[in-house]
């Protein structure tokens, strides 16, 4: 089948399938394939359908259809989760797609509602509406910024520089606007003017990104990263627990050859409760670190027994040296719903008995910032934070760490459940945004990969492939400067929410004053 046959075939598809296909095209703009440019046109069929829609409910349906193609392509890997039953993994993927598709149905309904009141003017309000829904979706226990349109652009270094000011939602705004300008060009009578506007808006963030691209300071700290590549199903088998600890220690010895200042192990790297029943393993690690003369920061499980007999389990991060585990500990705050806990189980205890293969962790509450070095010994203290896995995708959470004093960011990760799917690649790519937003180096230690170090310009300076065992070291330049985004956060997104709300109210009032006459065109 040649390209002409494909075009003919696509034109003959039913309109509903065209929308699903457009969603698939947009989904393909996400990692790992380098097709980020597809996001610039992936919304065009959807916007055209919205402009022709007869009612807000019909527009909502179109948004839902488009999102099915988009979300299944971006999130299919949820069904490959080896940490639960195959049917539970498949159900969770389908449920996630259907739940998140409501966001795009809402965008469609909102646009249809505005279109009925303001006609074609609603087209230029769509970026505000899209960002409003996308931003608000990132909050709460079911917050999920993973599928923000901006995450399709991680492969474009100059583009992502703009997140230092506008955050990822500024990029999402730009993507929607580019799609709108393409639609406008297709329908314009004066195509030259529309084309010039499209080119100008398209080029602007590339130019501003070039101007924002920083010079990275000379590195002052050397970090080591251990990637053990342990099969998720084997990690907690008692008969091979010794082998896992010996592997971690052996890999740390390899890293120590390059004299790092600190070595990072991935999420839940230690298959034992070091603070509780794993004292023997802790002593083994202490002795090794005494010989190597370096500290290790590791993901580890932990628990706390309460006076009433209840037990709280934590997905934690500990700081180990020759003296043992320091008192400072970070307990993961943003847990994965249905993966690490059951939503609402705090208020409905019966939900805790639901067994989908998930963990049963408690949310942490402290935004812990760790310190390297000892001011008392005359050394400068270097502060850093450690986000656990899913947390590295949340700009606001990492902003809190930076405002608490972190001079570089760390993510400890375990994506072993999703093997070689798109999931680990999408996850790793988003770390580039965190480095740019705060102009902080980002260190990523992942069990099966992808482990890497990113400088404050968003460039990957060290990288270890997926599903390989090994170590690497890299030099970074911790920073203390406060970027616009660090100071003001998602100001652009907040202003978009405010503008979308106010303009919607104004549109409705004008509609009522006009006697409720539709302006759709």
C-alpha positions as CSV (number, residue, x, y, z in Angstrom):
1,X,0.0,0.0,0.0
2,X,1.6,3.3,-1.1
3,X,1.0,6.7,0.5
4,X,-1.8,7.6,-1.9
5,X,-3.7,4.4,-1.0
6,X,-3.3,5.2,2.7
7,X,-4.7,8.7,2.2
8,X,-7.6,7.3,0.2
9,X,-8.3,4.7,2.8
10,X,-8.2,7.2,5.7
11,X,-10.6,9.6,3.8
12,X,-13.1,6.7,3.5
13,X,-13.1,5.9,7.2
14,X,-16.2,6.8,9.3
15,X,-15.8,10.1,11.0
16,X,-15.6,8.4,14.5
17,X,-12.7,6.3,13.4
18,X,-10.9,9.3,11.9
19,X,-11.0,10.9,15.4
20,X,-9.7,7.8,17.0
21,X,-6.9,7.7,14.4
22,X,-6.1,11.3,15.0
23,X,-5.7,10.4,18.7
24,X,-3.4,7.6,17.7
25,X,-1.2,10.0,15.7
26,X,-1.0,12.4,18.7
27,X,-0.1,9.5,21.0
28,X,2.8,8.5,18.7
29,X,4.3,11.9,19.4
30,X,5.2,10.7,22.9
31,X,8.5,8.8,23.6
32,X,10.2,6.5,22.8
33,X,9.8,7.2,19.1
34,X,11.2,10.6,18.0
35,X,7.9,11.8,16.5
36,X,7.2,14.8,18.7
37,X,6.2,16.9,15.7
38,X,3.0,14.8,15.2
39,X,1.5,16.7,18.2
40,X,1.6,19.9,16.1
41,X,-1.1,18.5,13.8
42,X,-2.7,15.6,15.8
43,X,-5.5,17.8,17.1
44,X,-6.5,19.2,13.7
45,X,-9.2,16.6,12.9
46,X,-10.6,16.9,16.4
47,X,-10.8,20.7,16.2
48,X,-12.4,20.5,12.8
49,X,-15.0,18.1,14.2
50,X,-15.7,20.4,17.1
51,X,-16.2,23.4,14.7
52,X,-18.9,21.3,12.9
53,X,-20.5,19.9,16.0
54,X,-24.2,20.6,16.6
55,X,-24.1,20.6,20.4
56,X,-21.8,20.6,23.4
57,X,-22.7,17.0,24.1
58,X,-21.7,16.0,20.6
59,X,-18.4,17.8,21.1
60,X,-17.9,15.9,24.3
61,X,-18.4,12.7,22.4
62,X,-15.8,13.7,19.8
63,X,-13.3,14.5,22.5
64,X,-13.9,11.1,24.1
65,X,-13.4,9.3,20.8
66,X,-10.2,11.2,20.1
67,X,-8.9,10.4,23.6
68,X,-9.4,6.7,23.2
69,X,-6.8,6.6,20.4
70,X,-4.5,9.0,22.2
71,X,-4.6,7.3,25.6
72,X,-4.4,3.7,24.5
73,X,-1.2,4.5,22.6
74,X,0.3,6.5,25.4
75,X,-0.7,4.2,28.2
76,X,-1.0,0.7,26.7
77,X,2.0,-0.3,28.9
78,X,-0.2,-0.3,32.0
79,X,-1.6,-3.6,30.8
80,X,1.9,-5.2,30.8
81,X,2.4,-4.7,34.5
82,X,4.1,-7.9,35.7
83,X,3.4,-7.0,39.4
84,X,-0.2,-8.1,39.3
85,X,-2.6,-10.5,37.6
86,X,-2.8,-10.1,33.8
87,X,-6.5,-9.5,34.0
88,X,-6.1,-6.9,36.7
89,X,-3.4,-5.1,34.7
90,X,-5.6,-5.0,31.6
91,X,-8.6,-3.8,33.6
92,X,-6.5,-1.1,35.2
93,X,-5.3,0.1,31.8
94,X,-8.8,0.2,30.4
95,X,-10.2,1.9,33.5
96,X,-7.4,4.5,33.4
97,X,-8.1,5.2,29.8
98,X,-11.8,5.6,30.3
99,X,-11.4,7.7,33.4
100,X,-8.8,10.1,31.9
101,X,-10.9,10.3,28.7
102,X,-13.5,12.2,30.7
103,X,-11.0,15.1,30.8
104,X,-11.1,15.3,27.0
105,X,-14.8,14.9,26.9
106,X,-15.0,17.9,29.3
107,X,-12.7,19.9,27.0
108,X,-15.0,19.1,24.1
109,X,-18.2,19.9,26.0
110,X,-16.7,23.2,27.2
111,X,-15.6,24.2,23.7
112,X,-19.0,23.2,22.3
113,X,-20.7,25.3,25.0
114,X,-18.4,28.3,24.1
115,X,-18.9,27.8,20.4
116,X,-22.7,28.0,20.8
117,X,-22.3,31.3,22.5
118,X,-19.3,33.0,20.9
119,X,-19.1,31.3,17.5
120,X,-15.6,31.0,16.0
121,X,-14.2,33.2,18.8
122,X,-14.3,30.0,20.9
123,X,-11.5,28.6,18.8
124,X,-9.1,31.1,20.3
125,X,-10.2,30.3,23.8
126,X,-9.5,26.6,23.3
127,X,-5.8,26.7,24.5
128,X,-7.0,28.3,27.7
129,X,-9.7,25.6,28.2
130,X,-7.3,22.8,27.4
131,X,-4.6,24.1,29.8
132,X,-7.2,24.6,32.5
133,X,-8.4,21.0,32.4
134,X,-4.9,19.6,32.0
135,X,-3.6,21.6,34.9
136,X,-6.4,20.9,37.3
137,X,-6.1,17.2,36.5
138,X,-2.6,17.1,38.0
139,X,-3.9,17.7,41.5
140,X,-5.2,15.3,44.2
141,X,-4.8,11.7,44.9
142,X,-5.5,10.8,41.3
143,X,-3.4,13.6,39.8
144,X,-1.7,12.5,36.6
145,X,0.5,15.0,34.7
146,X,2.0,12.2,32.7
147,X,-0.2,12.7,29.7
148,X,0.2,16.5,29.4
149,X,0.7,17.4,25.8
150,X,4.0,19.0,26.7
151,X,5.5,15.6,27.4
152,X,5.5,14.9,23.7
153,X,8.1,17.6,23.2
154,X,10.9,16.2,25.5
155,X,13.1,15.5,22.4
156,X,13.4,19.2,21.5
157,X,16.1,20.9,23.6
158,X,15.3,24.5,22.7
159,X,11.6,24.1,23.1
160,X,11.8,22.7,26.6
161,X,13.9,25.7,27.8
162,X,10.6,27.7,28.0
163,X,9.4,25.6,31.0
164,X,11.8,27.6,33.1
165,X,9.2,30.4,32.9
166,X,5.9,28.9,31.7
167,X,6.2,25.3,33.0
168,X,5.0,22.3,31.0
169,X,1.5,23.8,30.7
170,X,2.9,26.7,28.6
171,X,4.1,24.1,26.1
172,X,0.8,22.4,26.1
173,X,-0.8,25.8,25.4
174,X,1.6,26.3,22.4
175,X,0.8,22.9,21.0
176,X,-2.9,23.5,21.0
177,X,-2.4,27.0,19.5
178,X,-0.3,25.6,16.7
179,X,-3.1,23.1,15.8
180,X,-5.6,25.9,15.9
181,X,-3.5,28.0,13.5
182,X,-3.2,25.0,11.1
183,X,-7.0,24.7,11.1
184,X,-7.3,28.5,10.6
185,X,-4.9,28.3,7.7
186,X,-6.9,25.5,6.1
187,X,-10.1,27.6,6.2
188,X,-8.6,31.0,5.7
189,X,-9.4,33.2,2.7
190,X,-6.2,35.2,3.1
191,X,-3.8,32.3,3.5
192,X,-0.6,34.4,3.3
193,X,-1.5,36.3,6.5
194,X,-2.6,33.1,8.3
195,X,0.6,31.3,7.2
196,X,2.8,34.2,8.4
197,X,1.0,34.1,11.8
198,X,1.5,30.4,12.0
199,X,5.2,30.6,11.2
200,X,5.7,33.4,13.7
201,X,3.9,31.6,16.6
202,X,5.7,28.4,15.7
203,X,9.2,29.9,15.7
204,X,8.8,32.1,18.9
205,X,9.5,29.4,21.5
206,X,12.5,28.1,19.5
207,X,14.0,31.6,19.6
208,X,13.1,32.2,23.3
209,X,14.4,28.7,24.1
210,X,17.7,29.6,22.4
211,X,17.9,32.8,24.5
212,X,17.1,30.9,27.7
213,X,19.5,28.1,27.1
214,X,22.1,28.5,30.0
215,X,25.8,27.8,30.2
216,X,26.3,25.0,32.6
217,X,28.8,25.9,35.4
218,X,31.9,23.8,36.1
219,X,30.9,20.6,38.0
220,X,31.7,20.5,41.6
221,X,30.2,17.1,42.7
222,X,30.7,13.6,41.4
223,X,27.9,11.1,41.7
224,X,27.7,7.4,41.1
225,X,24.6,5.6,40.0
226,X,24.0,1.8,40.4
227,X,21.6,0.0,38.1
228,X,21.2,-3.6,39.4
229,X,18.6,-4.7,36.8
230,X,16.8,-7.0,39.2
231,X,13.7,-8.9,38.1
232,X,10.8,-7.5,40.0
233,X,9.3,-10.9,40.6
234,X,12.6,-12.2,42.2
235,X,13.6,-9.3,44.4
236,X,11.8,-10.5,47.5
237,X,12.5,-14.2,47.3
238,X,14.3,-15.0,50.6
239,X,16.5,-17.6,49.1
240,X,18.3,-15.1,46.8
241,X,18.2,-12.0,49.1
242,X,21.9,-12.4,49.9
243,X,22.7,-12.4,46.2
244,X,20.9,-9.1,45.7
245,X,22.7,-7.4,48.6
246,X,26.1,-8.7,47.4
247,X,25.3,-7.4,43.9
248,X,24.5,-3.9,45.2
249,X,27.8,-3.9,47.1
250,X,29.8,-5.2,44.2
251,X,28.4,-2.6,41.9
252,X,29.1,0.1,44.4
253,X,32.7,-1.0,44.6
254,X,32.9,-0.5,40.8
255,X,31.4,3.0,41.1
256,X,33.9,3.8,43.9
257,X,36.8,3.4,41.5
258,X,35.9,6.8,40.0
259,X,35.9,8.4,43.5
260,X,32.3,9.7,43.6
261,X,31.1,11.8,46.5
262,X,27.9,9.8,46.8
263,X,26.4,6.8,45.2
264,X,22.7,6.4,44.5
265,X,20.8,3.1,44.5
266,X,17.3,2.8,42.9
267,X,13.8,2.6,44.5
268,X,13.4,-0.2,47.0
269,X,16.9,-1.4,46.1
270,X,17.3,-3.2,49.5
271,X,15.0,-6.2,49.7
272,X,14.8,-6.0,53.5
273,X,13.7,-3.6,56.2
274,X,17.1,-2.3,57.2
275,X,15.8,-0.3,60.2
276,X,13.8,-3.3,61.6
277,X,14.6,-6.9,60.8
278,X,17.5,-6.3,58.4
279,X,20.2,-5.3,60.9
280,X,22.7,-7.9,59.6
281,X,22.5,-6.5,56.1
282,X,22.8,-3.0,57.4
283,X,26.0,-3.9,59.2
284,X,27.3,-5.5,56.0
285,X,26.7,-2.3,54.1
286,X,28.2,-0.1,56.9
287,X,31.4,-2.1,56.8
288,X,31.7,-1.8,53.1
289,X,31.0,2.0,53.2
290,X,33.6,2.4,55.9
291,X,36.2,0.8,53.5
292,X,35.0,2.8,50.5
293,X,34.7,6.0,52.4
294,X,31.5,7.2,50.7
295,X,27.8,7.4,51.5
296,X,25.0,5.7,49.7
297,X,21.4,7.0,49.2
298,X,19.0,4.2,48.6
299,X,15.3,3.5,48.1
300,X,14.2,1.1,50.8
301,X,11.0,-0.3,52.4
302,X,10.3,0.8,55.9
303,X,7.5,0.5,58.5
304,X,6.4,2.1,61.7
305,X,4.3,0.3,64.4
306,X,1.9,2.6,66.0
307,X,0.8,2.5,69.7
308,X,-2.6,1.2,68.7
309,X,-1.0,-1.8,67.0
310,X,-1.5,-0.6,63.5
311,X,1.5,-0.7,61.1
312,X,2.3,2.0,58.5
313,X,4.4,0.9,55.6
314,X,6.5,3.4,53.6
315,X,8.2,3.5,50.3
316,X,11.2,5.3,51.7
317,X,14.6,6.7,50.9
318,X,17.5,6.4,53.4
319,X,21.0,7.9,53.7
320,X,23.6,5.3,54.6
321,X,27.2,5.7,55.6
322,X,29.7,3.9,57.8
323,X,27.7,4.9,60.9
324,X,24.5,3.3,59.6
325,X,21.2,5.0,58.5
326,X,21.1,8.6,59.3
327,X,18.0,9.9,61.1
328,X,16.9,11.8,58.1
329,X,14.5,9.7,55.9
330,X,12.1,10.5,53.1
331,X,8.8,8.7,52.9
332,X,7.1,8.9,49.5
333,X,4.3,11.4,49.4
334,X,2.7,10.9,46.0
335,X,1.8,7.3,46.0
336,X,0.6,5.5,42.8
337,X,-3.2,4.9,43.1
338,X,-4.1,1.2,42.8
339,X,-0.4,0.4,42.6
340,X,0.8,1.4,46.1
341,X,-2.6,2.0,47.8
342,X,-6.3,2.0,47.2
343,X,-7.8,5.5,46.9
344,X,-10.3,6.3,49.7
345,X,-9.1,3.4,51.8
346,X,-8.2,5.9,54.6
347,X,-12.0,6.7,55.0
348,X,-13.3,3.3,53.9
349,X,-11.1,0.7,55.6
350,X,-12.9,-2.2,53.9
351,X,-11.1,-1.2,50.7
352,X,-7.8,-2.3,52.2
353,X,-9.0,-5.9,51.8
354,X,-9.2,-5.5,48.1
355,X,-6.3,-7.5,46.6
356,X,-5.2,-6.4,43.1
357,X,-1.5,-7.1,43.7
358,X,-0.9,-3.6,45.0
359,X,1.2,-2.4,47.9
360,X,-0.4,-1.0,51.0
361,X,1.7,2.0,51.7
362,X,1.1,5.1,53.8
363,X,1.6,8.6,52.3
364,X,4.6,10.5,53.7
365,X,4.2,14.0,54.9
366,X,7.7,15.6,55.1
367,X,9.5,17.2,52.2
368,X,12.8,15.9,53.3
369,X,16.0,17.5,52.0
370,X,19.2,15.6,52.5
371,X,22.7,17.1,53.0
372,X,26.1,16.0,51.8
373,X,29.2,17.2,53.7
374,X,29.6,18.5,57.2
375,X,29.7,22.2,57.9
376,X,31.1,21.4,61.3
377,X,34.1,19.8,59.5
378,X,34.7,23.0,57.5
379,X,33.0,21.6,54.4
380,X,30.2,23.2,52.5
381,X,26.9,21.3,52.8
382,X,25.2,20.4,49.5
383,X,21.5,19.8,49.8
384,X,19.5,17.5,47.6
385,X,16.0,15.9,47.4
386,X,15.0,12.4,46.3
387,X,11.7,11.8,44.6
388,X,10.5,8.2,44.4
389,X,9.5,7.0,40.9
390,X,6.1,8.5,40.0
391,X,6.9,11.6,41.9
392,X,9.5,12.8,39.4
393,X,6.6,13.5,37.0
394,X,5.0,16.2,39.3
395,X,6.4,19.7,38.8
396,X,4.8,21.1,41.9
397,X,6.1,18.5,44.2
398,X,9.7,19.0,43.0
399,X,9.2,22.7,43.2
400,X,8.5,22.2,46.9
401,X,11.8,20.3,47.3
402,X,13.7,23.1,45.6
403,X,12.1,25.8,47.7
404,X,13.1,23.7,50.8
405,X,16.7,24.1,49.7
406,X,17.6,21.2,47.3
407,X,20.5,22.2,45.0
408,X,20.1,19.1,42.9
409,X,17.3,16.6,42.3
410,X,17.4,12.9,42.4
411,X,14.8,10.3,41.3
412,X,15.0,6.7,42.4
413,X,12.9,4.5,40.2
414,X,11.7,1.0,39.6
415,X,10.1,0.5,36.2
416,X,10.9,-3.2,36.1
417,X,7.1,-4.0,36.1
418,X,6.8,-2.6,32.5
419,X,9.9,-4.3,31.0
420,X,10.7,-2.9,27.5
421,X,7.4,-1.0,26.9
422,X,7.1,2.7,26.3
423,X,6.5,3.4,30.0
424,X,10.1,3.5,31.2
425,X,11.1,5.7,28.2
426,X,8.2,8.2,28.8
427,X,9.0,8.3,32.5
428,X,12.7,9.0,32.0
429,X,12.1,11.7,29.4
430,X,10.0,13.8,31.8
431,X,13.0,14.2,34.1
432,X,14.4,16.6,31.5
433,X,11.7,19.1,32.4
434,X,12.5,19.0,36.1
435,X,16.1,19.9,35.4
436,X,15.1,22.9,33.2
437,X,12.2,24.2,35.4
438,X,14.5,24.7,38.4
439,X,17.9,24.8,36.6
440,X,19.1,22.0,38.9
441,X,21.0,18.8,37.8
442,X,18.8,15.7,37.9
443,X,20.2,12.3,38.8
444,X,18.1,9.3,38.0
445,X,18.8,5.9,39.5
446,X,16.5,3.2,38.1
447,X,16.5,-0.5,38.9
448,X,16.2,-1.7,35.3
449,X,16.8,1.7,33.7
450,X,16.8,4.2,32.3
451,X,19.4,5.6,34.7
452,X,20.9,9.0,33.7
453,X,22.2,12.3,34.7
454,X,20.8,15.5,33.3
455,X,22.4,18.9,33.6
456,X,20.5,22.2,34.3
457,X,20.2,22.9,30.6
458,X,18.2,19.7,30.1
459,X,21.0,17.8,28.3
460,X,21.6,14.1,29.2
461,X,25.3,13.9,30.2
462,X,25.3,10.3,31.3
463,X,23.0,7.4,30.3
464,X,22.6,3.7,31.0
465,X,20.4,1.6,28.8
466,X,17.2,-0.1,29.7
467,X,17.4,-3.7,31.1
468,X,21.2,-3.7,31.7
469,X,23.2,-4.2,34.8
470,X,26.0,-1.7,35.5
471,X,27.2,1.5,37.1
472,X,28.4,4.9,35.9
473,X,29.6,8.2,37.4
474,X,29.2,11.7,36.3
475,X,30.0,15.2,37.5
476,X,27.3,17.8,38.2
477,X,27.1,21.4,39.3
478,X,24.6,21.9,42.1
479,X,22.9,25.3,42.0
480,X,21.1,27.6,44.4
481,X,19.6,30.2,42.0
482,X,15.9,30.6,41.9
483,X,14.3,30.5,38.5
484,X,11.0,32.2,37.6
485,X,9.3,28.9,37.8
486,X,10.8,28.1,41.2
487,X,9.5,31.5,42.5
488,X,6.1,31.6,40.9
489,X,5.3,28.0,40.0
490,X,2.6,27.4,37.4
491,X,1.6,31.1,37.2
492,X,0.9,30.7,33.5
493,X,-1.4,27.8,34.1
494,X,-3.2,29.6,37.0
495,X,-3.7,32.6,34.8
496,X,-5.0,30.3,32.1
497,X,-7.5,28.8,34.5
498,X,-8.6,32.3,35.7
499,X,-8.9,33.6,32.1
500,X,-10.9,30.5,31.0
501,X,-13.3,30.9,33.9
502,X,-13.8,34.6,33.4
503,X,-14.2,34.5,29.7
504,X,-16.7,31.7,30.0
505,X,-18.7,33.7,32.4
506,X,-18.6,36.7,30.1
507,X,-19.6,34.6,27.1
508,X,-22.6,33.2,29.0
509,X,-23.7,36.7,30.2
510,X,-23.5,38.1,26.7
511,X,-25.4,35.1,25.4
512,X,-28.2,35.7,27.8
513,X,-28.3,39.4,27.0
514,X,-28.6,38.5,23.3
515,X,-31.7,36.5,24.1
516,X,-30.0,33.1,24.1
517,X,-29.3,33.2,20.3
518,X,-26.6,30.8,19.1
519,X,-23.5,32.3,17.4
520,X,-22.1,29.0,16.2
521,X,-20.6,29.3,12.7
